[in-house]
Amino acid sequence: MSLFLKKSIPVLLAEASDSEKSLKRTLSAGSLVALGIGAIIGAGLFVRTAAAAAQNAGPSVTLGFIVAAIGCALAGLCYAELSSSIPISGSAYTYTYATMGELLAWIIGWDLILEYAVGAATVGIAWSEYLNNFLVEIVGTSPIPYEWSHSPFQTSPDGVGGIINLPALFIVTLLSFLLIRGTQESALVNNIIVILKVAIVVMIIILGWGFINPEYHTPYIPEATTYTDHHGVTYNFGGFMGVLGAAGTVFFAFIGFDAVSTAAQETKNPKTAMPIGILGSLAVCTILYILFAHVLTGLAPLEFFRDPTKGGEASVVAAIKEGMPATYSWLSKSVTVAILAGFSSVILVMLLGQSRVFYSMSKDGLLPKVFSELHPKYQTPYKGNLVILILVGIFAAFVPGDIVGHMTSIGTLFAFSLVCIAVIVLRKTEPDLPRQFKTPWVPFIPVLGVLACGAMMFGLGSENWLRLAGWLAIGFIIYFGYSKKHSNLGKQSRGEITKP
């Protein structure tokens, strides 16, 4: 059936080697590791850590990070094999097209919008909120007026209604034009940002370690109970379920490492650089996350993080002020700068990932050609970047950040599951394909990856499953209304063209 036509591996590799039509190969393994760290360290580390401690696990949030990291590592091993075997832009979309056919490839490509485009807009909205904190706490000026930094669907406690989120629109626009200028230049800026925010994280760990209060870590795994927050939402707290709940919460902190695989076609030596980039960035961030969470929960008691005036988005800054002497006020200010930089690099990598997925889908005929037209000088998909800028910019400027919530996570976990399945399928269908990196213990590791991702998806609740189903329904309408008719493979099977 045409719905399950597969794109052959030789065709994929031939496309990658076509130097006149392919993207410029400028990225090294080190750049990919930095790209991954840039995508991972951001909202998750500085916001979700305190949320997981307050809602689910207390100091044992560190164990939640370990559980989430194991699930990501299982998927990461599969990503590493596929990205080194099929070094093409498109990430999970391309891998699915080569192993499970066009319909599933479309589903995963459409699904990745939840991770990249919606994720970029959401982080852009958070960037706007922290910009106001930066202006007040560090610059000492007034914040941007509420109506110009919030969506029309938001109203302040004083009754002021939002009009447009200009800071969020600004940062998305700025980084989109940076991507148009060139991937190498974008990677250079990202490398500088990564150095800055990793330095801040390391300083918090080193300087804060001496001020850890052992009483705040006792008991390390609280007794199993429930906790209801100030919004009336109830969570499993403590015990085994608390740790699992924390793992689901801090999974947000790991979203982004797979974005490294979308740059495969722009990597100098993808067969060795891609595994290093994916697994290296995941390993570095996991170590930093565990140490950071241990220090953070040792600086203030559990009740502190449950206080909405202290344990909200600025919880890290507040914890430093709470648990460390006033002489370290410079550190809390540095954290604000690091958060702004961290969010910027996350947006940058998310926009890069989205444009490369759309680039691949356009090359296959599933999306209009505008998404795959390269700039004559910079060799970047500039028209696609501009279209994505409009889509993401509209969302960032006019929609509240809490609308999407767990949809980004459930979309990402779905993509991870299909990548794990793709490894098993490709081992059967292409046993002789050269693999610079091989996932160990296939199919055991991929199956574990599917189970781990499925468990976290199950933990997100039926409401998010319904939202995912609604999102996929819209995707089916587009596929059967446009993509199926314009698919290169579909045209070839119908004899309309001689090659894909």
C-alpha positions in Angstrom: 0.0 0.0 0.0 1.1 3.5 -0.8 0.6 4.5 2.9 3.5 2.3 3.9 6.0 3.0 1.2 9.5 3.2 2.6 12.3 5.4 1.5 15.3 3.2 0.6 18.5 3.6 2.5 20.6 4.0 -0.7 18.4 6.9 -1.8 18.8 8.6 1.7 22.6 8.2 1.6 22.8 9.4 -2.0 20.9 12.6 -1.0 23.3 13.2 1.9 26.3 12.9 -0.4 25.0 15.3 -3.0 27.2 18.2 -2.2 25.4 20.6 -4.6 22.0 20.1 -3.0 22.7 19.1 0.6 23.2 21.4 3.6 26.7 22.6 4.4 28.7 20.2 6.7 30.2 22.5 9.3 29.5 20.9 12.7 32.1 18.8 14.7 31.4 16.3 17.5 32.3 19.0 20.1 29.8 21.4 18.5 27.1 18.7 18.7 27.8 18.0 22.4 27.4 21.8 23.0 24.3 21.8 20.8 22.8 19.1 22.9 23.7 20.7 26.2 22.3 24.0 24.8 19.0 22.3 24.2 18.8 20.4 27.4 19.9 22.8 30.1 17.2 25.4 30.4 13.8 25.5 31.9 14.0 22.0 33.2 17.0 22.6 35.4 16.1 26.0 36.7 12.3 25.4 37.1 11.2 21.8 37.1 13.7 20.7 39.7 12.0 22.7 42.5 8.6 21.7 41.2 9.4 17.9 41.3 10.8 18.3 44.8 7.7 20.1 46.1 5.1 18.0 44.4 6.6 14.5 44.2 9.8 13.5 45.9 11.4 16.1 48.2 15.2 15.5 48.2 14.8 12.2 46.3 14.2 14.2 43.2 17.7 13.2 42.4 16.5 9.6 42.0 13.8 11.0 39.7 16.5 12.5 37.5 18.2 9.1 37.4 15.1 7.3 36.3 14.3 9.9 33.6 17.9 9.8 32.4 17.8 6.0 32.1 14.7 6.3 29.9 16.3 8.9 27.8 19.6 7.0 27.6 17.7 3.9 26.2 16.2 6.1 23.5 19.5 7.9 23.1 21.4 4.6 22.3 18.8 4.0 19.5 19.1 7.6 18.3 22.9 7.2 18.2 22.7 4.0 16.0 20.2 5.5 13.6 21.9 8.9 13.3 25.3 7.3 12.6 23.8 4.8 10.0 21.4 7.3 8.3 23.1 10.7 8.7 20.2 12.7 7.2 18.3 15.7 8.6 14.9 14.9 10.0 15.6 13.0 13.2 12.9 10.5 14.1 10.9 11.4 11.0 13.6 10.2 8.6 14.3 7.0 10.6 10.6 6.1 10.6 10.3 6.8 6.8 13.2 4.4 6.2 11.9 1.6 8.5 8.1 1.8 8.9 6.8 3.7 5.9 5.3 7.0 4.9 2.2 7.2 7.0 4.0 6.6 10.3 6.8 9.0 9.1 4.2 11.7 8.6 2.7 11.0 12.0 6.0 11.4 13.7 7.0 14.4 11.6 3.7 16.1 12.6 4.2 15.0 16.2 7.7 16.5 16.4 6.1 19.9 15.9 4.9 19.5 19.5 8.4 19.1 20.7 10.2 21.7 18.5 7.9 24.5 17.4 5.5 24.5 20.4 8.4 23.9 22.7 10.3 26.9 21.3 7.3 29.2 21.7 6.7 28.0 25.3 10.3 28.7 26.3 10.1 32.0 24.5 7.2 32.9 26.8 9.2 31.9 29.8 12.2 34.0 28.5 9.8 37.0 28.5 8.9 36.4 32.2 12.6 36.2 33.2 13.5 39.3 31.2 11.2 41.3 33.5 12.9 39.7 36.5 16.2 40.7 35.0 15.1 44.3 34.5 13.9 44.7 38.0 16.4 42.7 40.0 19.7 43.4 38.1 19.2 46.5 35.9 17.0 48.2 38.5 14.5 49.5 36.0 10.7 49.1 35.7 9.5 45.9 34.1 7.9 45.9 30.6 4.2 46.8 31.1 2.0 43.8 31.6 -0.1 44.4 28.5 3.0 44.3 26.3 4.5 41.2 27.9 1.5 38.9 28.1 -1.1 37.3 25.8 -4.6 38.7 25.3 -5.9 35.7 27.3 -4.1 36.8 30.5 -5.1 39.3 33.1 -2.9 40.6 36.0 -4.1 40.6 39.6 -4.7 44.3 39.2 -7.1 43.7 36.3 -4.7 44.7 33.5 -5.3 42.7 30.3 -2.5 41.5 28.1 -2.3 42.6 24.5 0.8 40.9 23.0 4.0 39.3 24.4 6.6 41.5 22.6 9.7 40.1 24.4 8.8 36.5 23.4 8.2 37.6 19.8 11.5 39.5 19.9 13.7 36.6 21.0 12.0 34.1 18.6 12.6 36.6 15.7 16.2 37.3 16.7 17.2 33.6 16.9 15.3 32.7 13.7 17.4 35.3 11.8 20.5 33.9 13.4 19.7 30.5 12.1 19.1 31.9 8.6 22.6 33.5 8.8 24.1 30.0 9.1 24.3 26.9 11.3 28.0 27.4 12.0 27.4 30.9 13.3 24.4 29.7 15.3 26.5 27.0 16.8 29.2 29.5 17.8 26.7 31.7 19.6 25.3 28.6 21.2 28.8 27.5 22.4 29.3 30.8 24.2 25.9 30.5 25.9 26.6 26.9 26.9 29.9 27.9 28.5 28.2 30.7 30.4 25.3 28.7 31.9 27.3 25.6 32.6 29.8 27.8 34.5 26.9 29.2 36.6 25.5 25.7 37.3 29.0 24.4 38.4 29.4 27.5 40.6 26.1 26.8 42.3 27.1 23.2 42.9 30.5 24.0 44.3 29.7 27.1 46.3 26.3 25.8 47.5 27.6 22.4 48.6 29.1 23.9 51.8 25.8 25.3 52.9 23.7 22.1 52.5 21.7 21.5 55.7 21.6 17.7 56.3 18.2 18.1 58.0 16.6 19.0 54.7 17.7 15.7 53.3 16.2 13.6 56.1 14.5 11.4 55.2 15.9 11.3 51.8 13.0 9.3 50.4 9.9 10.7 52.2 7.1 8.4 53.4 4.5 7.7 50.7 1.6 10.1 50.9 -0.2 12.7 48.8 0.3 16.4 48.4 -2.3 19.0 47.2 -0.9 22.3 45.9 -2.4 25.7 46.0 -4.2 25.1 42.7 -6.0 22.1 44.2 -4.0 19.6 42.2 -3.1 16.4 44.0 0.2 14.5 43.5 1.7 11.2 44.7 4.4 12.3 47.1 7.2 10.2 48.6 8.0 6.6 48.3 8.3 4.7 45.0 5.4 6.5 43.2 6.8 9.8 44.3 10.1 9.1 42.6 8.3 7.9 39.5 6.2 11.1 39.6 9.3 13.2 39.9 10.8 11.3 36.9 7.8 12.3 34.8 8.1 15.9 35.9 11.8 16.3 35.3 11.6 14.5 32.0 11.0 18.0 30.6 14.5 18.8 31.7 15.9 16.2 29.2 13.8 17.3 26.2 16.2 18.5 23.5 19.1 15.9 23.3 17.4 14.3 20.3 17.6 17.6 18.5 21.2 16.8 17.9 20.2 14.1 15.4 18.4 16.7 13.2 21.7 18.3 12.3 23.2 15.0 11.0 23.4 16.3 7.4 25.4 19.4 8.6 27.9 17.3 10.5 31.5 16.8 9.2 31.8 13.2 10.3 28.3 12.1 11.3 29.1 8.4 11.8 31.3 9.1 14.8 30.2 12.6 15.7 26.5 11.8 16.1 26.8 9.2 18.9 29.3 11.4 20.7 27.0 14.4 20.4 23.8 12.6 21.6 25.2 10.4 24.4 27.8 12.9 25.4 25.4 15.8 26.0 23.0 13.5 27.8 25.7 12.2 30.1 27.0 15.7 31.0 23.6 17.0 31.7 22.6 14.1 33.9 25.6 14.5 36.1 25.0 18.2 36.5 21.2 17.7 37.1 21.8 15.2 40.0 24.4 17.4 41.7 22.4 20.5 41.2 19.2 18.9 42.6 21.1 17.6 45.6 22.4 21.1 46.4 19.1 22.9 45.7 17.1 20.7 48.0 19.8 21.1 50.7 19.6 24.9 50.8 16.0 25.2 51.8 13.3 23.0 53.5 10.5 21.3 51.6 7.9 23.9 52.7 10.0 26.6 51.1 9.6 25.0 47.6 5.9 24.5 48.3 5.4 28.2 48.9 4.1 29.7 45.6 5.8 33.1 46.4 9.2 31.4 46.8 9.1 28.0 45.0 7.9 29.3 41.6 9.9 30.0 38.5 12.5 32.0 40.5 12.9 29.2 43.1 16.6 28.8 42.4 17.3 32.5 43.0 15.1 32.4 46.2 16.8 29.3 47.5 20.3 30.8 47.2 19.0 33.9 49.1 17.5 31.5 51.7 20.3 29.1 52.3 23.5 31.1 51.6 24.9 34.3 53.2 24.1 37.7 51.7 27.6 38.0 50.4 26.5 35.5 47.7 23.8 37.8 46.3 26.0 38.1 43.1 25.4 34.4 42.6 21.6 34.8 42.6 21.9 37.6 40.0 24.2 35.4 37.9 21.5 32.7 37.9 19.0 35.1 36.4 21.5 35.9 33.6 22.2 32.1 33.1 18.4 31.4 32.9 18.0 34.0 30.2 21.0 32.6 28.3 19.8 29.1 28.9 16.3 29.7 27.5 17.9 31.5 24.5 20.0 28.4 23.6 17.0 26.1 24.0 14.9 28.2 21.7 17.8 28.3 19.2 18.1 24.5 19.1 14.4 23.9 19.0 14.0 26.2 16.0 17.0 24.5 14.3 15.3 21.1 14.9 12.0 22.2 13.5 13.4 23.7 10.4 15.4 20.6 9.6 12.4 18.3 10.1 10.3 20.4 7.8 13.3 20.5 5.4 13.3 16.7 5.1 9.5 16.5 4.9 9.5 19.1 2.1 12.3 17.2 0.2 10.0 14.2 0.3 7.1 16.1 -1.1 5.0 15.8 2.1 5.2 19.6 2.6 5.4 22.5 0.1 8.8 23.2 -1.5 9.2 26.4 0.3 10.5 24.5 3.4 13.4 23.0 1.5 14.6 26.0 -0.6 18.2 26.9 0.5 19.6 30.4 0.7 22.0 31.0 -2.2 24.8 32.3 0.1 24.2 30.8 3.5 22.9 27.4 2.3 20.2 27.3 5.1 16.5 26.7 4.5 15.7 30.4 5.0 12.2 30.4 3.7 11.3 27.5 6.0 12.8 29.4 8.9 10.7 32.5 8.0 7.5 30.4 7.9 8.3 28.7 11.2 9.1 32.2 12.6 5.6 33.3 11.8 4.0 30.2 13.3 6.1 30.1 16.4 6.0 33.9 16.8 2.2 34.0 16.7 2.0 31.3 19.4 4.6 33.1 21.6 3.0 36.5 21.2 -0.6 35.6 21.7 -1.0 32.3 23.6 -0.3 31.7 27.4 2.7 29.4 28.1 0.7 27.0 30.2 -1.7 26.0 27.4 0.5 23.3 26.0 2.1 21.9 29.2 2.5 18.2 29.0 1.7 18.0 25.2 5.3 18.8 24.5 6.4 15.9 26.7 3.9 13.3 25.4 4.8 14.2 21.8 8.5 13.7 22.5 8.0 10.4 24.3 6.0 9.1 21.3 8.8 10.0 19.0 11.3 8.3 21.3 9.2 5.1 21.2 9.1 5.0 17.4 12.9 5.5 17.3 13.4 2.5 19.5 11.1 0.4 17.3 13.0 1.6 14.2 16.2 0.2 15.4 14.7 -3.3 15.7 13.1 -3.0 12.3 16.2 -1.7 10.6 18.3 -4.6 12.0 15.9 -7.0 10.3 15.4 -5.2 7.0 19.0 -3.9 6.5 21.3 -6.3 8.4 24.3 -5.4 6.2 24.0 -1.6 6.6 27.3 -0.1 7.9 26.8 1.0 11.5 29.6 3.0 13.1 27.7 2.8 16.4 25.5 -0.2 17.4 22.9 -0.2 20.1 23.9 -3.0 22.5 21.6 -6.0 23.3 19.1 -5.5 20.5 16.1 -6.0 20.9 16.4 -5.9 24.7 17.5 -2.2 24.9 15.0 -0.8 22.4 12.1 -2.8 24.0 13.1 -1.4 27.4 13.2 2.1 25.8 9.6 1.6 24.5 8.4 0.4 27.9 10.1 3.3 29.7 8.7 5.9 27.4 5.3 4.3 27.4 5.2 4.3 31.2 6.0 8.0 31.3 3.3 8.7 28.7 0.8 6.7 30.8 1.7 8.8 33.8 0.8 12.0 31.9 -2.9 11.1 32.1 -5.9 10.6 29.8 -6.4 14.3 29.2 -3.1 14.6 27.4 -3.7 11.4 25.4 -6.9 13.1 24.1 -5.0 16.2 23.2 -2.4 14.1 21.4 -5.2 12.3 19.5 -6.8 15.6 18.5 -3.4 16.9 17.3 -2.8 13.8 15.2 -6.4 14.1 13.8 -5.4 17.5 12.4 -2.3 15.9 10.9 -4.3 13.2 9.2 -6.4 15.8 7.5 -3.3 17.6 6.1 -1.7 14.3 5.1 -4.7 12.9 3.1 -5.6 16.4 1.8 -2.1 17.4 0.6 0.8 15.2 1.5 -0.3 11.9 0.1 -1.0 13.4 -3.4 2.4 15.3 -3.5 4.6 12.5 -2.0 7.6 11.8 -4.2 7.4 8.1 -3.3 3.6 8.1 -4.0 4.2 9.7 -7.4 6.8 7.1 -8.2 4.6 4.2 -7.3 1.8 5.7 -9.5 4.3 6.1 -12.4 4.1 9.9 -12.3 7.8 10.4 -11.8 10.7 8.0 -12.5 12.6 8.5 -9.2 11.8 9.8 -5.7 
